[in-house]
Amino acid sequence: MKYLPLIALSVAFSACAAQPTEHFASVGKSAKAPKEVAQCIASAWADKTQQPVVSQTTIANDRGVDVLMPGQRPGGSAAIVRPAMQGEGTWVGLRSEGGGAPDPAAASDINACL
């Protein structure tokens, strides 16, 4: 019984170590509302690829949205749209799955919506 806490701690550490690595890159800021920026990005990607694009609300009232790149599962590569840390507006980043560099074409599409 005295080894049970040690085993539980070992399992917890190994679960954390098995998490996939992600890479975030800041793309830019906008004076527009987060919902408006997220809709623009989703529309641009859907029009460009002719595939459905999924938007996940991460903060209530569409103040924070993850716009998944076409063909991505939840938690995959996405545009991360959040309220600006200071003042009004929106901050947008790009998350790439697996630690790879963000797609420059995706960043360009995002910049067009800022």
C-alpha positions as CSV (number, residue, x, y, z in Angstrom):
1,M,0.0,0.0,0.0
2,K,2.9,2.4,0.7
3,Y,3.9,2.2,-3.0
4,L,0.5,3.1,-4.4
5,P,1.1,6.9,-4.3
6,L,4.4,6.4,-6.1
7,I,2.8,4.3,-8.8
8,A,0.0,6.9,-9.3
9,L,2.6,9.7,-9.6
10,S,4.6,7.7,-12.1
11,V,1.5,7.1,-14.2
12,A,0.6,10.8,-14.1
13,F,4.1,11.8,-15.3
14,S,4.1,9.4,-18.1
15,A,0.7,10.6,-19.3
16,C,2.0,14.1,-19.4
17,A,5.1,13.1,-21.3
18,A,3.0,11.3,-23.9
19,Q,1.1,14.5,-24.9
20,P,1.6,15.6,-28.5
21,T,3.8,18.6,-29.0
22,E,2.3,21.7,-30.5
23,H,3.8,24.8,-31.9
24,F,2.2,28.2,-31.7
25,A,3.1,31.2,-33.8
26,S,1.7,34.6,-33.5
27,V,0.2,35.9,-36.8
28,G,-1.0,39.3,-35.8
29,K,-3.6,41.5,-34.3
30,S,-6.8,43.1,-35.6
31,A,-9.2,45.8,-34.5
32,K,-12.1,43.5,-35.5
33,A,-14.1,41.4,-33.0
34,P,-12.9,37.7,-32.6
35,K,-16.1,36.3,-34.1
36,E,-15.7,38.4,-37.2
37,V,-12.0,37.4,-37.7
38,A,-12.8,33.7,-37.1
39,Q,-15.7,33.7,-39.6
40,C,-13.4,35.4,-42.2
41,I,-10.7,32.8,-41.7
42,A,-13.1,29.9,-41.9
43,S,-14.7,31.3,-45.0
44,A,-11.4,31.9,-46.7
45,W,-10.2,28.3,-46.0
46,A,-13.5,26.7,-47.0
47,D,-13.5,28.7,-50.3
48,K,-9.9,27.9,-51.1
49,T,-10.0,24.2,-50.4
50,Q,-13.7,23.5,-51.1
51,Q,-13.8,21.4,-47.9
52,P,-15.7,22.0,-44.7
53,V,-14.0,23.9,-42.0
54,V,-14.7,23.4,-38.3
55,S,-14.8,26.3,-35.8
56,Q,-14.6,25.4,-32.0
57,T,-15.8,28.0,-29.5
58,T,-13.3,28.0,-26.7
59,I,-14.5,31.1,-24.8
60,A,-18.2,31.9,-24.4
61,N,-20.0,34.2,-26.8
62,D,-17.5,33.5,-29.6
63,R,-14.9,35.6,-27.9
64,G,-12.3,32.8,-28.4
65,V,-12.4,30.4,-31.4
66,D,-10.2,27.7,-32.8
67,V,-10.7,27.5,-36.6
68,L,-9.4,24.1,-37.6
69,M,-7.6,23.8,-40.9
70,P,-9.5,21.8,-43.5
71,G,-9.2,18.1,-42.8
72,Q,-8.0,18.5,-39.2
73,R,-9.4,16.8,-36.1
74,P,-10.1,18.8,-32.9
75,G,-6.8,19.7,-31.3
76,G,-5.1,19.7,-34.7
77,S,-3.6,22.6,-36.7
78,A,-5.8,25.7,-36.4
79,A,-6.0,29.4,-36.3
80,I,-6.3,30.5,-32.7
81,V,-8.5,33.6,-32.4
82,R,-8.6,35.3,-29.0
83,P,-9.4,38.7,-27.5
84,A,-6.4,41.0,-27.4
85,M,-4.6,41.0,-24.1
86,Q,-4.7,44.8,-23.9
87,G,-7.3,47.1,-25.3
88,E,-9.9,46.2,-27.9
89,G,-9.5,43.9,-30.8
90,T,-8.3,40.4,-31.5
91,W,-5.0,38.4,-31.4
92,V,-4.6,35.6,-33.9
93,G,-2.1,32.8,-33.7
94,L,-1.5,29.6,-35.7
95,R,-1.1,26.2,-34.0
96,S,0.6,23.4,-35.9
97,E,0.3,19.8,-34.8
98,G,3.4,17.8,-34.1
99,G,5.8,20.7,-33.5
100,G,6.2,21.5,-37.2
101,A,6.5,25.0,-38.6
102,P,3.2,26.7,-39.3
103,D,2.0,26.7,-42.9
104,P,3.0,30.0,-44.6
105,A,-0.1,29.9,-46.9
106,A,-2.3,29.6,-43.9
107,A,-0.7,32.6,-42.2
108,S,-1.2,34.5,-45.4
109,D,-4.9,33.6,-45.4
110,I,-5.2,34.7,-41.8
111,N,-3.4,38.0,-42.5
112,A,-6.0,38.8,-45.2
113,C,-8.7,38.7,-42.4
114,L,-6.9,41.0,-40.0
